[in-house]
Amino acid sequence: MPSLLPILVLSVAPLLMGVLLAFTDAELVRSPDYQFVGVDNFTRLMGSSFFWDSFRIGMTWAVSVTLLQLVAALGLAQLLNSGLRLQALTRVLALIPWAMPPVVVAIMWKMIYSPNAGPLNAFLGSLGLPDDINWLADFSTALPAVIVVGVWVGMPQTTVTLLAGLQQIPDELHEAAAIDGAGAWRRFTAVTLPSLRPIVTSITSLNFIWNFNSFSLVYVLTEGGPGGRTMLPMLFTYLEAFKNRNIGYAAAMGVVLVVVVVALLAVYLRSQLRDDRFETKKKGGLS
C-alpha cells in the first residue's frame, strides 16, 4: 500500500482526470466552467492538419534518433570493450551527456549552433565553408540539428546497456569463429549481433518510446519552430494546453498519445515474451 499510493495519486488519478477532460470543453481560466461535449475534441483532432503534421514529425524524430543512437552506441560500446588505455576514465567521460539535465544540454547546444558566435559555424568558416548558417531557425536544418542533439543525449544510456551485453559474450565464441577463418566483420555479424539481439530489441523499443515522448530538449532548443518544423506531439499538446488554454482539446491529444504509447509498449512486451520463449526453447534443446 505505501508504494501503491503514490502511483495512484501521481499517475493513475491525473490520467483518469485527463481522460475525463478530453470529453469536455474545459479551458485554462481562473473560474473554470466546462460542459460535456462528447467526442467533439477527438473529431476536431482527427481533422487537424497541425496535429498530423506534429505526429509525422514526432515519428521522424523518434525513428531517426533511435536508429542513430543504436548505431553510434554500438560502435562506442565496441570501442570501450576493446581494452583501451584509461578505459575506466573513457567510460566515465562517455556517460557525461546522460548525466546532464536536458535543459542544460539544450542551452549548451544552442550556443554551439549560434549563427554568430557558435563554434560550429566558426569551424566551418575555417574550412572555407558557409559560416552563417542559422541551424535552429532554418527550415531545412532545424530538425536534423535537433536530431543530432537527441542522439548525443541518449547515446550513453544505450552504450552502457550494449557494453554490458558485450561483456557477457564468451570469448570462446569469437576465438572459435576466428579459428574457422572468420574476419572481424564476419565475427561481428555471426557472433556479436545474434548474442545482442534480445538487448538490442529491448533498448531500441524503450528508446523509441522515450524519444516519442520527448519534450524539454526540443522545447528549449526551438519551441517547435521554425514554422512548426520541430513541433513534436508532446510539445504541440503542451502549447495547446498552456498557451492557447484549450485544456479539453489538449487532453484529447494526450489520450491519443497515450494510446499510441500503450500500443508501442505492447509491441515491446510481445517481443520480449517472444525472446524469452526463444531462449527457453534454446536452453531446452541444449539440455
BAFI-3210 file (N, C-alpha, C; in Angstrom, 3 decimals, decimal comma, padded with zeros to 6 digits):
// residues 287
n [1|2|3|4|5|6|7|8|9|10|11|12|13|14|15|16|17|18|19|20|21|22|23|24|25|26|27|28|29|30|31|32|33|34|35|36|37|38|39|40|41|42|43|44|45|46|47|48|49|50|51|52|53|54|55|56|57|58|59|60|61|62|63|64|65|66|67|68|69|70|71|72|73|74|75|76|77|78|79|80|81|82|83|84|85|86|87|88|89|90|91|92|93|94|95|96|97|98|99|100|101|102|103|104|105|106|107|108|109|110|111|112|113|114|115|116|117|118|119|120|121|122|123|124|125|126|127|128|129|130|131|132|133|134|135|136|137|138|139|140|141|142|143|144|145|146|147|148|149|150|151|152|153|154|155|156|157|158|159|160|161|162|163|164|165|166|167|168|169|170|171|172|173|174|175|176|177|178|179|180|181|182|183|184|185|186|187|188|189|190|191|192|193|194|195|196|197|198|199|200|201|202|203|204|205|206|207|208|209|210|211|212|213|214|215|216|217|218|219|220|221|222|223|224|225|226|227|228|229|230|231|232|233|234|235|236|237|238|239|240|241|242|243|244|245|246|247|248|249|250|251|252|253|254|255|256|257|258|259|260|261|262|263|264|265|266|267|268|269|270|271|272|273|274|275|276|277|278|279|280|281|282|283|284|285|286|287]
n.u [000,817|001,934|003,716|001,990|000,200|001,431|001,621|-001,052|-001,956|-000,236|-000,019|-002,154|-004,560|-004,227|-004,160|-006,726|-008,225|-007,370|-008,435|-011,170|-011,390|-010,899|-013,281|-014,665|-015,241|-013,237|-011,322|-008,306|-008,774|-009,449|-011,842|-013,091|-015,561|-016,991|-018,388|-019,817|-018,882|-018,860|-017,442|-016,372|-013,922|-012,118|-012,992|-012,442|-009,709|-008,886|-009,307|-007,442|-004,818|-002,525|-002,075|-001,600|000,630|002,457|002,497|003,636|006,141|007,012|007,216|009,208|011,323|011,543|012,129|014,480|016,289|016,363|017,412|019,897|021,058|021,355|023,191|025,450|025,919|026,442|028,848|030,466|030,312|031,591|034,132|034,783|034,908|037,169|039,546|040,934|043,451|043,305|040,654|038,580|038,339|037,572|035,055|033,637|033,704|032,200|029,685|028,892|027,067|024,637|024,332|023,828|021,364|018,471|017,727|020,067|021,718|020,377|020,676|023,448|023,891|022,478|024,193|026,366|025,256|024,852|024,380|026,053|028,197|028,807|030,706|030,499|029,831|032,079|034,085|033,333|033,740|036,524|037,232|036,607|033,958|030,397|029,654|027,551|025,236|022,056|021,292|019,155|017,020|016,557|014,551|015,350|017,384|016,729|015,283|017,101|019,305|018,312|017,840|020,456|021,276|019,515|020,427|023,010|022,454|021,031|022,651|024,691|023,310|022,309|024,743|025,942|024,192|024,503|027,222|027,334|026,044|027,893|030,022|029,100|029,291|030,834|034,358|035,243|033,553|034,160|036,819|036,593|035,246|037,199|039,197|037,946|038,292|036,900|036,586|036,888|034,493|032,781|032,749|031,492|028,904|028,047|028,462|028,525|026,243|023,950|024,107|023,561|020,959|018,480|018,956|019,298|016,749|015,204|016,319|016,077|013,317|012,446|013,891|012,691|010,086|010,656|011,880|009,800|008,134|009,498|010,189|011,252|013,865|013,597|011,830|013,301|015,313|014,082|011,374|009,493|009,682|011,450|008,447|006,930|008,483|009,838|007,920|007,033|004,736|004,199|005,069|003,366|000,953|001,395|001,672|-000,853|-002,386|-001,360|-000,673|-002,584|-004,677|-006,607|-007,740|-009,376|-009,214|-006,452|-006,231|-007,531|-005,673|-003,626|-004,761|-004,891|-002,147|-001,348|-002,615|-001,158|001,416|000,896|000,261|002,757|004,225|002,988|003,834|006,542|006,545|005,514|007,533|009,547|008,466|008,438|011,183|011,972|010,661|011,993|014,619|014,129|013,327|015,678|017,534|016,307|016,589|019,367|019,840]
n.v [-001,222|001,380|001,853|001,709|003,800|006,407|005,959|005,757|008,323|010,123|009,213|007,467|008,833|011,526|010,674|009,542|011,860|013,410|011,919|012,258|015,071|015,240|014,867|017,195|020,787|022,185|024,980|026,817|028,767|031,219|030,740|027,924|026,667|024,216|022,048|018,886|017,534|015,311|013,427|015,510|016,874|014,911|014,431|016,893|016,826|014,666|015,774|017,752|019,240|020,261|018,700|016,161|016,758|017,290|014,784|013,282|014,508|013,866|011,054|010,875|012,091|010,329|007,794|008,384|009,355|007,125|005,017|006,107|006,496|003,816|002,796|004,481|004,040|001,322|001,178|002,724|001,198|-001,128|-000,078|000,708|-001,747|-002,906|-002,917|-000,463|001,978|003,691|002,978|003,021|005,775|006,656|005,471|006,824|009,445|009,033|008,858|011,367|013,069|011,822|012,275|014,959|017,531|017,840|020,498|021,984|020,753|021,491|024,303|024,473|023,336|025,164|027,311|026,201|025,940|028,562|031,195|033,393|033,453|030,835|027,829|025,837|027,033|028,640|026,713|025,623|027,877|028,094|026,090|027,061|026,915|027,777|030,000|031,141|029,878|029,469|027,284|026,346|027,828|027,680|026,297|023,942|022,830|022,718|020,485|018,237|019,244|019,255|016,547|015,551|016,494|015,056|012,439|012,622|013,052|010,744|008,582|007,637|006,074|003,923|002,940|001,995|-000,093|-001,823|-002,314|-003,799|-006,066|-006,924|-007,688|-010,004|-011,913|-014,907|-015,257|-017,482|-017,981|-016,029|-016,721|-019,312|-018,731|-017,197|-019,104|-020,667|-019,109|-016,733|-013,274|-009,954|-008,519|-010,602|-012,060|-010,173|-010,001|-012,648|-013,560|-011,481|-009,711|-011,569|-012,480|-010,172|-009,649|-009,874|-007,779|-005,561|-005,428|-004,804|-002,335|-000,688|-000,582|000,642|003,050|004,198|004,718|006,526|008,588|009,349|010,503|012,774|016,073|018,388|018,920|019,660|021,741|023,752|024,144|024,917|025,486|024,313|025,557|026,279|027,585|025,379|023,162|021,529|020,636|018,553|015,929|015,941|018,465|020,047|019,427|020,500|023,273|023,798|023,428|025,193|027,557|028,230|027,632|025,643|023,274|020,961|020,147|019,725|017,676|015,648|015,231|014,242|011,820|010,400|010,197|008,672|006,275|005,592|005,256|003,139|001,158|000,895|000,024|-002,422|-003,810|-003,923|-005,469|-007,814|-008,592|-009,022|-011,187|-013,083|-013,352|-014,395|-016,865|-017,987|-018,179|-019,969|-022,299|-022,722|-023,275|-025,545|-027,271|-027,544|-028,837]
n.w [000,000|000,819|-001,339|-003,472|-003,180|-003,894|-006,677|-007,447|-006,755|-008,111|-010,727|-011,774|-011,016|-012,218|-014,892|-015,293|-014,817|-016,968|-019,096|-018,628|-018,934|-021,645|-022,895|-022,601|-022,826|-021,539|-020,377|-019,678|-017,271|-014,670|-013,234|-013,898|-016,097|-017,508|-020,032|-020,955|-024,023|-025,558|-028,163|-029,562|-029,364|-030,171|-032,753|-033,935|-033,600|-035,214|-037,682|-037,849|-039,439|-038,333|-036,048|-037,198|-038,691|-036,622|-035,491|-037,553|-037,686|-035,126|-035,323|-037,269|-035,896|-033,638|-034,816|-036,272|-034,272|-032,551|-034,164|-034,980|-032,473|-031,704|-033,628|-033,237|-030,502|-030,454|-031,869|-030,143|-027,801|-028,629|-028,963|-026,334|-025,199|-026,094|-024,733|-024,205|-023,293|-020,158|-019,698|-017,779|-017,221|-019,744|-020,003|-018,035|-019,053|-021,338|-020,299|-019,597|-021,162|-020,562|-017,873|-017,648|-017,148|-019,282|-019,977|-019,551|-021,415|-023,774|-023,754|-023,957|-026,501|-028,043|-027,905|-029,261|-031,809|-032,471|-034,788|-034,985|-033,068|-032,647|-032,128|-034,074|-036,578|-036,734|-037,040|-039,512|-041,073|-040,929|-042,615|-045,013|-045,688|-045,776|-043,132|-041,798|-041,076|-039,775|-037,707|-036,079|-036,857|-039,504|-042,049|-043,334|-041,830|-039,134|-037,930|-038,478|-036,985|-034,372|-034,066|-034,011|-031,504|-029,872|-030,329|-029,264|-026,565|-025,730|-026,398|-024,507|-022,519|-024,033|-024,870|-022,481|-021,836|-024,070|-023,818|-021,465|-022,412|-024,353|-022,759|-021,702|-023,619|-024,372|-024,719|-026,024|-028,152|-030,074|-030,482|-031,546|-033,920|-035,180|-035,547|-037,419|-039,590|-039,822|-040,401|-038,887|-039,396|-040,096|-037,702|-036,135|-037,268|-037,122|-034,544|-032,509|-033,006|-033,089|-030,427|-029,035|-029,663|-028,044|-026,195|-027,872|-029,019|-026,752|-025,733|-027,951|-028,373|-025,963|-026,118|-028,362|-027,435|-025,349|-026,810|-028,506|-026,672|-026,041|-024,804|-023,225|-024,208|-026,948|-026,629|-025,302|-027,184|-029,680|-029,360|-030,974|-033,425|-036,560|-037,938|-037,170|-037,777|-036,007|-034,298|-032,016|-030,963|-028,114|-027,423|-028,965|-027,735|-025,178|-025,759|-026,759|-024,505|-022,480|-023,665|-025,622|-024,011|-024,240|-022,626|-022,692|-025,398|-025,589|-023,720|-025,100|-027,133|-025,520|-024,686|-027,105|-027,647|-025,453|-026,073|-028,364|-027,243|-025,475|-027,318|-028,596|-026,401|-025,982|-028,240|-027,659|-025,255|-026,263|-028,020|-026,168|-024,752|-026,781|-027,234|-024,752|-024,792|-026,951|-025,948|-023,853|-025,224|-026,624|-024,574|-023,580|-025,744|-025,829|-023,469]
ca.u [000,000|002,741|004,271|000,895|-000,489|001,964|001,291|-002,458|-002,149|000,579|-000,073|-003,464|-005,571|-004,117|-004,522|-008,184|-008,706|-007,124|-009,416|-012,458|-011,324|-010,874|-014,667|-015,272|-014,713|-012,518|-010,295|-007,449|-009,226|-009,469|-013,066|-013,468|-016,957|-016,942|-019,514|-019,528|-019,062|-018,750|-016,209|-016,098|-012,483|-011,436|-013,356|-011,636|-008,307|-008,662|-009,321|-006,452|-003,560|-001,424|-001,793|-000,999|001,996|003,286|002,642|004,608|007,455|007,372|007,658|010,508|012,275|011,744|012,804|015,846|017,111|016,517|018,323|021,242|021,562|021,756|024,409|026,562|026,180|027,050|030,253|031,161|030,402|032,657|035,405|035,037|035,107|038,332|040,737|041,670|044,110|042,429|039,310|037,623|038,113|036,833|033,650|033,042|033,512|031,119|028,402|028,621|025,803|023,493|024,230|023,472|019,936|018,129|017,718|021,467|022,180|019,775|021,323|024,805|023,841|022,070|025,425|027,156|024,583|024,658|024,829|027,016|029,396|028,865|031,933|030,264|029,996|033,479|034,844|033,034|034,402|037,953|037,403|036,177|032,552|029,492|029,746|026,449|024,041|021,238|020,930|017,883|015,968|016,396|013,574|015,972|018,391|016,267|015,013|018,352|020,137|017,725|018,055|021,839|021,305|018,834|021,328|024,113|021,953|020,585|023,617|025,396|022,496|022,325|026,102|026,139|023,413|025,153|028,521|027,064|025,773|029,139|030,870|028,529|029,551|032,068|035,464|035,425|032,795|034,965|038,022|036,212|034,962|038,473|039,875|037,267|038,648|036,010|037,206|036,271|033,094|032,019|032,545|030,519|027,559|027,669|028,580|028,162|024,863|022,965|024,157|022,992|019,620|017,469|019,252|019,016|015,290|014,689|016,748|015,538|011,888|012,326|014,376|011,687|009,002|011,171|012,100|008,496|007,576|010,441|009,578|012,044|015,025|013,170|011,179|014,328|016,082|013,370|009,957|008,677|009,943|010,735|007,270|006,436|009,322|010,263|006,794|006,747|003,376|004,109|005,230|002,133|-000,060|001,715|001,360|-002,307|-002,980|-000,921|-000,572|-003,913|-005,599|-007,651|-007,407|-010,120|-008,621|-005,127|-006,418|-007,829|-004,377|-002,923|-005,355|-004,442|-000,733|-001,272|-002,975|-000,009|002,493|000,492|000,415|004,193|004,641|002,503|004,754|007,787|006,340|005,335|008,860|010,248|007,912|008,908|012,605|012,060|010,286|013,078|015,731|013,730|013,399|017,076|018,149|015,738|017,189|020,749|019,862]
ca.v [000,000|002,610|002,065|001,839|005,078|007,465|005,662|006,113|009,769|010,899|008,681|006,981|009,891|012,517|010,051|009,476|013,226|013,818|011,253|012,931|016,404|015,110|014,872|018,456|021,990|022,873|025,947|027,206|030,075|031,296|030,094|027,018|026,273|023,455|021,161|017,651|017,732|014,032|013,153|016,654|017,164|013,887|014,685|018,056|016,408|013,825|016,611|018,824|019,006|020,601|017,539|015,097|017,200|017,074|013,336|012,846|014,992|013,070|009,744|011,076|012,341|009,142|006,753|008,827|009,395|005,771|004,245|006,688|006,167|002,412|002,623|005,155|003,385|000,020|001,434|003,180|000,065|-001,991|000,591|000,649|-003,148|-003,400|-002,860|000,782|002,560|004,587|002,538|003,479|007,200|006,789|005,123|007,927|010,556|008,678|008,978|012,763|013,600|011,211|012,833|016,380|017,816|018,182|021,945|022,403|020,257|022,309|025,614|024,290|023,135|026,434|028,090|025,588|026,210|030,004|031,615|034,497|033,163|029,413|027,153|025,032|027,899|029,058|025,599|025,560|029,012|027,806|025,167|027,733|026,610|028,817|030,106|031,967|029,039|029,540|025,873|026,081|028,695|027,408|025,232|022,715|022,311|022,711|019,127|017,463|019,745|018,784|015,095|015,349|016,695|013,919|011,287|012,863|012,925|009,386|007,549|006,985|005,043|002,769|002,413|001,224|-001,326|-002,702|-002,714|-004,896|-007,252|-007,376|-008,329|-011,307|-012,843|-015,662|-015,078|-018,714|-017,903|-015,255|-017,485|-020,402|-018,153|-016,790|-020,326|-021,103|-018,200|-015,577|-011,983|-009,127|-008,220|-011,847|-012,369|-009,218|-010,337|-014,023|-013,835|-010,357|-009,253|-012,527|-012,528|-008,933|-009,426|-009,518|-006,466|-004,558|-005,308|-004,132|-000,943|000,056|-000,346|001,640|004,337|004,758|005,266|007,717|009,646|009,819|011,339|013,848|017,408|019,503|019,210|020,389|022,977|024,754|024,399|025,592|025,714|023,799|026,267|027,386|027,226|024,061|022,093|020,639|020,558|017,189|015,809|016,370|019,917|020,594|019,283|021,471|024,628|023,906|023,489|026,281|028,802|028,501|027,410|024,676|022,101|019,802|019,724|019,195|016,387|014,678|014,893|013,391|010,488|009,757|009,873|007,558|005,066|005,269|004,744|001,821|000,231|000,645|-000,779|-003,777|-004,426|-004,196|-006,597|-009,019|-009,000|-009,561|-012,509|-013,969|-013,629|-015,276|-018,209|-018,479|-018,572|-021,156|-023,441|-022,950|-023,955|-026,878|-028,088|-027,859|-029,805]
ca.w [000,000|000,769|-002,677|-004,430|-003,004|-004,781|-008,069|-007,643|-006,636|-009,044|-012,090|-012,198|-010,865|-013,294|-016,166|-015,354|-014,953|-018,339|-019,964|-018,431|-019,539|-023,099|-023,377|-022,195|-023,479|-020,472|-020,733|-018,552|-016,793|-013,210|-012,751|-014,990|-016,243|-018,746|-020,280|-021,675|-025,467|-026,246|-028,914|-030,434|-029,368|-030,967|-034,154|-034,343|-033,635|-036,388|-038,875|-037,712|-040,162|-037,431|-035,209|-038,001|-039,017|-035,437|-035,328|-038,556|-037,237|-033,960|-035,773|-037,920|-034,808|-032,812|-035,601|-036,599|-033,063|-032,027|-035,015|-034,898|-031,143|-031,694|-034,420|-032,571|-029,217|-030,712|-032,188|-028,934|-026,884|-029,146|-028,683|-024,894|-024,829|-026,818|-023,903|-024,385|-022,127|-019,388|-020,057|-016,769|-017,451|-021,001|-019,758|-017,275|-019,989|-022,261|-019,605|-019,250|-021,722|-019,889|-016,522|-017,704|-017,312|-020,666|-020,195|-019,664|-022,713|-024,830|-023,741|-024,462|-027,951|-028,667|-028,048|-030,336|-033,073|-032,648|-036,122|-034,920|-032,276|-032,355|-032,587|-035,271|-037,746|-036,772|-037,607|-040,942|-041,708|-041,047|-043,735|-046,228|-045,933|-045,249|-041,673|-041,298|-041,058|-038,564|-037,671|-035,406|-037,392|-040,928|-042,259|-043,814|-040,895|-037,740|-037,441|-038,378|-035,890|-033,114|-034,023|-033,569|-030,052|-029,268|-030,387|-028,326|-025,189|-025,402|-026,761|-023,388|-021,879|-024,917|-024,861|-021,246|-021,953|-025,046|-023,271|-020,533|-023,219|-024,983|-021,757|-021,376|-024,716|-024,076|-025,658|-026,789|-029,398|-031,024|-030,805|-032,435|-035,233|-035,776|-035,985|-038,645|-040,673|-039,884|-040,153|-037,846|-039,758|-040,024|-036,276|-035,614|-037,746|-036,803|-033,110|-031,646|-033,185|-032,575|-028,963|-028,503|-030,206|-027,039|-025,618|-028,903|-029,118|-025,560|-025,612|-029,086|-028,116|-024,901|-026,642|-029,269|-026,621|-024,668|-027,801|-028,981|-025,608|-025,725|-024,706|-022,697|-025,047|-028,141|-026,206|-025,034|-028,396|-030,785|-029,040|-032,067|-034,672|-037,213|-038,712|-036,789|-038,337|-034,918|-033,375|-031,615|-030,419|-026,720|-027,415|-029,511|-026,682|-024,122|-026,217|-026,893|-023,172|-021,609|-024,413|-026,168|-022,888|-024,602|-021,830|-023,180|-026,668|-025,290|-023,059|-026,154|-027,731|-024,583|-024,718|-028,336|-027,496|-024,510|-026,829|-029,220|-026,399|-024,983|-028,437|-028,746|-025,258|-026,199|-029,200|-026,928|-024,342|-027,082|-028,497|-025,010|-024,477|-027,839|-026,980|-023,591|-025,235|-027,800|-025,081|-023,105|-026,133|-026,955|-023,444|-023,509|-026,788|-025,475|-022,370]
c.u [000,855|003,329|003,179|000,239|000,101|001,649|-000,144|-002,651|-001,458|000,483|-001,495|-004,514|-005,428|-004,490|-006,033|-008,794|-008,514|-008,103|-010,773|-012,470|-011,353|-012,271|-015,411|-014,679|-013,922|-011,447|-009,533|-007,798|-009,306|-010,683|-013,591|-014,948|-017,066|-018,093|-019,044|-019,843|-018,900|-017,397|-015,834|-014,602|-011,714|-011,756|-012,550|-010,168|-008,002|-008,641|-008,306|-005,162|-002,359|-001,053|-001,112|000,407|002,929|003,509|003,676|006,022|007,932|007,864|009,017|011,606|012,589|012,505|014,257|016,748|017,382|017,528|019,753|021,874|022,087|023,074|025,610|026,925|026,842|028,535|031,048|031,323|031,497|034,027|035,765|035,319|036,380|039,628|041,584|042,446|043,163|040,964|038,266|037,305|037,291|035,358|032,947|032,757|032,361|029,745|028,007|027,320|024,570|023,266|023,776|021,966|019,625|018,149|019,144|022,040|021,660|020,429|022,731|024,812|023,317|023,274|026,305|026,577|024,409|025,189|025,920|028,307|029,543|030,135|031,721|030,445|031,432|034,354|034,595|033,711|035,888|038,254|036,993|034,741|031,677|029,480|028,647|025,141|023,331|020,580|019,540|016,735|015,739|015,480|014,238|016,931|017,881|016,061|016,270|019,246|019,623|017,923|019,471|021,942|020,638|019,692|022,439|023,675|021,672|021,585|024,296|024,600|022,481|023,699|026,348|025,414|024,074|026,514|028,357|026,777|027,023|030,021|030,347|028,769|030,851|033,135|035,659|034,674|033,569|036,215|037,710|035,919|036,240|039,248|039,261|037,512|037,762|036,789|036,442|034,803|032,229|031,759|031,498|029,099|027,100|027,687|028,012|026,692|023,826|022,942|023,503|021,527|018,568|017,695|018,934|017,515|014,729|015,038|016,212|014,064|011,690|012,786|013,355|010,542|009,453|011,351|010,778|007,854|008,455|009,744|010,598|013,191|014,638|012,522|012,207|015,088|015,323|011,948|009,052|008,929|011,103|009,545|006,738|007,278|009,826|009,165|006,453|005,362|003,237|004,233|003,972|001,016|000,146|001,314|-000,147|-002,955|-002,635|-000,676|-001,924|-005,026|-006,758|-007,357|-008,121|-009,536|-007,241|-005,223|-006,747|-006,553|-003,605|-003,451|-004,890|-002,973|-000,523|-001,599|-001,813|001,113|002,151|000,623|001,884|004,714|004,182|003,388|006,058|007,638|006,158|006,676|009,679|009,777|008,381|010,377|012,784|011,706|011,381|014,255|015,400|013,817|014,849|017,780|017,622|016,325|018,615|020,830|019,403]
c.v [001,279|002,885|002,256|003,208|006,200|007,230|006,065|007,623|010,534|010,421|008,337|008,084|010,977|011,940|009,980|010,866|013,738|013,190|011,919|014,306|016,348|015,136|016,140|019,600|022,835|023,810|026,337|028,642|030,026|030,583|029,159|026,654|025,531|022,474|019,926|017,857|016,431|013,868|014,314|016,964|016,164|014,056|015,850|017,678|015,588|014,632|017,735|018,458|019,318|019,407|016,447|015,479|016,958|015,584|012,789|013,271|014,185|011,678|009,837|011,265|011,054|008,046|007,138|008,780|007,980|004,969|004,785|006,446|004,738|002,214|003,238|004,457|002,030|000,173|001,850|002,050|-000,903|-001,403|000,490|-000,776|-003,734|-003,296|-001,628|001,146|003,563|004,260|003,042|004,958|007,421|006,481|006,228|009,110|010,281|008,853|010,424|013,291|013,074|011,833|014,288|016,566|018,240|019,678|022,479|021,971|021,140|023,684|025,523|024,151|024,368|027,345|027,532|025,933|027,703|030,459|032,677|034,118|031,690|028,761|026,311|025,856|028,403|027,968|025,486|026,697|028,775|026,851|025,788|027,453|027,735|028,822|030,973|031,189|029,186|028,174|025,623|026,929|028,497|026,205|023,900|022,085|022,152|021,295|018,261|017,922|019,264|017,275|014,780|015,492|015,521|012,666|011,428|012,646|011,475|008,295|006,897|005,869|003,771|002,118|001,537|-000,116|-002,312|-003,181|-003,862|-006,190|-007,808|-008,138|-009,702|-012,337|-013,588|-015,427|-016,309|-018,677|-017,139|-016,034|-018,632|-019,891|-017,729|-017,997|-020,845|-020,169|-016,975|-014,298|-011,190|-008,862|-009,473|-012,232|-011,438|-009,619|-011,725|-014,331|-012,690|-009,974|-010,277|-012,607|-011,306|-008,737|-009,120|-008,137|-005,362|-004,340|-004,509|-002,648|-000,102|000,382|000,736|003,014|004,990|005,390|006,544|008,876|010,202|010,751|012,538|015,208|018,495|019,886|020,068|021,717|024,077|025,121|025,271|026,014|025,288|024,465|025,674|026,875|025,847|022,911|021,113|020,483|019,104|017,109|016,295|017,887|020,598|020,531|020,311|022,885|024,830|024,070|024,779|027,599|029,199|028,240|026,469|023,346|020,857|019,245|019,109|017,835|015,299|014,263|013,943|011,967|009,726|009,336|008,727|006,243|004,621|004,651|003,353|000,780|-000,109|-000,228|-002,227|-004,519|-004,811|-005,417|-007,899|-009,530|-009,599|-010,982|-013,510|-014,336|-014,572|-016,716|-018,827|-018,963|-019,839|-022,400|-023,790|-023,697|-025,381|-027,814|-028,486|-028,900|-031,177]
c.w [000,000|-000,610|-003,718|-004,366|-003,864|-006,251|-008,368|-007,675|-007,760|-010,486|-012,525|-012,133|-011,946|-014,662|-016,340|-015,510|-016,376|-019,312|-019,839|-019,091|-021,064|-023,698|-022,963|-023,001|-022,483|-021,033|-019,472|-018,150|-015,268|-012,625|-013,842|-014,934|-017,575|-018,805|-021,047|-023,162|-026,242|-026,923|-029,833|-030,505|-030,227|-032,456|-034,715|-034,496|-034,876|-037,677|-038,858|-038,441|-039,275|-036,544|-036,003|-038,458|-037,833|-035,204|-036,315|-038,156|-036,037|-034,344|-036,453|-036,888|-034,053|-033,565|-035,859|-035,375|-032,547|-032,845|-034,935|-033,529|-031,106|-032,433|-033,715|-031,257|-029,412|-031,054|-030,967|-027,927|-027,326|-028,830|-027,205|-024,416|-025,428|-026,010|-024,116|-023,126|-021,465|-019,659|-019,067|-016,962|-018,709|-020,799|-018,972|-018,199|-020,948|-021,632|-019,316|-019,866|-021,010|-018,515|-016,511|-017,850|-018,742|-020,952|-020,367|-021,005|-023,838|-024,902|-024,312|-025,980|-028,687|-028,858|-029,162|-031,698|-033,363|-034,009|-036,095|-034,214|-031,950|-032,884|-033,839|-036,538|-037,869|-037,393|-039,103|-041,693|-041,890|-042,184|-045,061|-046,617|-045,389|-043,723|-041,079|-041,248|-039,717|-038,365|-037,105|-035,923|-038,878|-041,120|-042,607|-042,813|-039,470|-037,209|-037,420|-037,228|-034,549|-032,966|-033,547|-032,054|-029,343|-029,253|-029,356|-026,883|-024,829|-025,663|-025,561|-022,727|-022,718|-024,935|-023,646|-021,332|-022,904|-024,546|-022,280|-021,291|-023,865|-023,997|-021,327|-022,475|-024,434|-025,149|-026,534|-028,114|-030,464|-031,434|-031,759|-033,840|-035,934|-036,283|-037,282|-039,816|-040,796|-039,569|-039,104|-038,142|-039,649|-038,578|-035,672|-036,007|-037,316|-035,312|-032,268|-031,783|-032,729|-031,046|-028,336|-028,899|-029,145|-026,434|-026,613|-029,040|-027,955|-025,556|-026,766|-028,873|-027,061|-025,376|-027,550|-028,483|-025,923|-025,650|-028,324|-027,956|-025,268|-025,734|-024,384|-023,619|-026,233|-027,761|-025,963|-026,306|-029,388|-030,443|-030,188|-033,401|-035,436|-038,036|-038,406|-037,280|-037,275|-033,871|-033,081|-030,970|-028,978|-026,602|-027,928|-028,475|-025,579|-024,534|-026,341|-025,526|-022,448|-022,339|-024,998|-025,167|-023,211|-023,906|-022,345|-024,463|-026,456|-024,593|-024,071|-026,882|-026,828|-024,585|-025,957|-028,216|-026,507|-025,218|-027,714|-028,395|-025,863|-026,089|-028,664|-027,608|-025,411|-027,195|-028,520|-026,027|-025,112|-027,595|-027,362|-024,695|-025,516|-027,634|-025,799|-023,968|-026,096|-026,958|-024,300|-023,977|-026,475|-025,825|-023,307|-024,543|-026,469|-024,384|-022,833]
res [m|p|s|l|l|p|i|l|v|l|s|v|a|p|l|l|m|g|v|l|l|a|f|t|d|a|e|l|v|r|s|p|d|y|q|f|v|g|v|d|n|f|t|r|l|m|g|s|s|f|f|w|d|s|f|r|i|g|m|t|w|a|v|s|v|t|l|l|q|l|v|a|a|l|g|l|a|q|l|l|n|s|g|l|r|l|q|a|l|t|r|v|l|a|l|i|p|w|a|m|p|p|v|v|v|a|i|m|w|k|m|i|y|s|p|n|a|g|p|l|n|a|f|l|g|s|l|g|l|p|d|d|i|n|w|l|a|d|f|s|t|a|l|p|a|v|i|v|v|g|v|w|v|g|m|p|q|t|t|v|t|l|l|a|g|l|q|q|i|p|d|e|l|h|e|a|a|a|i|d|g|a|g|a|w|r|r|f|t|a|v|t|l|p|s|l|r|p|i|v|t|s|i|t|s|l|n|f|i|w|n|f|n|s|f|s|l|v|y|v|l|t|e|g|g|p|g|g|r|t|m|l|p|m|l|f|t|y|l|e|a|f|k|n|r|n|i|g|y|a|a|a|m|g|v|v|l|v|v|v|v|v|a|l|l|a|v|y|l|r|s|q|l|r|d|d|r|f|e|t|k|k|k|g|g|l|s]
***
